Amino acid sequence: MAQIKSQIKRIITNEKARQRNVSIRSEVRTASKKVRVAVEAKDLAAAEQALKVAVKLIDSSVTAGVAKRNTAARQKSELQRLVNGLKA
């Protein structure tokens, strides 16, 4: 265990940030899964609604520094492709 006061503070801060990052990442995964489930059920309206939510969460994860820009773009593109496949 750290004995230096500033290091103790860093340990606490890092743990808070880790928990926040885990929470955000989990929300993104759940939203992406909802899109995939709606696509598998061939429910276009639900898929489009879930896609809208997922894109917002993915963008907010980039803003929070949890995901990188290109990773987010790839995830959004993949989900959009799935939904567009239903339209065709």
N, C-alpha and C positions, 0 to 999 in steps of 0.2 A: 504494500500500500504506500502511496506517495506521502511524503511528509512535508513537502513544500506547498505552501498555501495556494500559489498560483496553479500548480499542477493538479491539486485537488479540485480547484474550480474547473480546470480544463476537462478533467475526467467527467464531472457532472454535466458540463455543457455538451461534451461529445456524446454522452449517453442520451441526452434529450434530442440531439440532432439525429442520432441513429434511430431512435424510436419514431421520430417524425418521418424520416425517410422510409422506414419499413411500412408505415401506415400509408403513405402516398403511393408507394410501389404496389401495395396490396390493392388499393382502390383502383389503380390503373389496370391491374390484372383482372380484377373482378368485372370491370366495365368491358374489357376486351372479351372476356368469356361470355358475357351477356350478348354481345354482338354475334359471336360465333354460334351460340345456341339459337338465337333468332334466325340466323341464316340457315342452319341445319333444319330448323322447323319450317323453313320457306315462308316466314312471316315478314314481308317487306316493311310494313309499317313499324313493327316493333324493332326491326333491324336498323331502320333509319333513325328512330328515336334513340336507341342504344348507342348508335354511332355518334350522334351529336354529343351525348354525355361523355362518351369515351374520348372524343377529340378534345373536349374541354379539359378533361382530367390529364390527358397526355401533355397538352400545352402548359397546364399549370405545374406539372412535374418538371418541365424544362425550366420554368421560371424559378421554381424552388431549388433548382440545381441537383435534382435527383437523377434526371435523365439528360443525356446529351442531345443536341439539336438534331443530328442526323439519325440517331436512334428513334427519336420521336417521329421524325418524318417517315421513316421506314415503317413504324408501327401503324401510323395513320394511313399510309398508302396501302398496306396489306388489308386493313379492315375495310377501307373504301373499295378495294378490289372485290372483296367478298360480297359486299352489299350491291355493287354494280353487277355482279354475276347473277344476282337474283332478278335484277331488272330486265336482263336480256332474255 
